[in-house]
């Protein structure tokens, strides 16, 4: 067993926040943290003629230069380094991400001083997105051993011109247990929610197809689906096409559990738009991860990593995520999204 996963329950009691620790749980556990973070436009400064990256060039609208790029890398590395460290010193074990331009920027990210000692490994495929942004996953090899990965293309029926980010499937051993991660960045609401809905329905259908293909081989498979869905937990793309429910105690046959649903009902936000908090960044799990006896890794809680340094303070956007640009002005912040993560427990 990995000694780095063991920590005192008294620390856990403070870290979980939402759920109390029962008397039966007064013992040492192993903990695993798995999350997602939209990095908000992590671009390099080099022109890629195959991508629409003009605004993130030195002569572009954002005057994106080496100084700004290095500042962005430092900020994102620091933000990632703090996820879950109030629960376990090693922080997040597996992190899905979106809105990075290429593998190069990811390699620059994981070698920043704030992250270098964790030895994060990168899983990345280029997507056909017009702006060139992709999804990816990084993992700490201390906790996770990669066995396979694959990229899947999203297709909208009767729309051959449709292009969006691919979905990423990563499988491997999480402290010896087989686990699968699907990382997504569904199509945006550009053009209006109704007009853009077919793209997100197609993305939900694809995610469901990937998960079902795994579950056909192992009906108890542990799958964590995560991403910026650009839809809420109660939108039909999530509830009807992905079939994710917020009712963990009464899941119907074939349904997945969406722990973000309760946060959505309570008014939490991972992203803000026109003063309205929105839970767009979600983590959804299969029944194989639902809590029973914690003899294997099972779900305990979900958290939004909305520390004060990640928020804007004062002004019109007080409490919003402290982002890199706002209204075209360089702000030098982090991202327009907060990271989210799930806490998995197993008896040590």
Secondary structure by P-SEA (a helix, b strand, c coil): ccccccccaaaaaaaaccccccccccbbbbbbbbbccccccccccccccccccccccccccccccaaaaaaaaaaaaaaaaacccccccccccbbbccccccaaaaaaaaacccccccbbbbbbbbcccccccccbbbbccccccccccbbbbbbbcccccbbbbbbbbbbbbcccbbbbbbbbbccccccccccaaaaaaaaaaaaaaaaaaaaaaccbbbbbbbcccccccccccccccccccccccccccccccccaaaaaaaccccccccccccccccccccccccccccccbbbcccccccccccccccccccccccccccccccccccccbbbbbbbbbccc
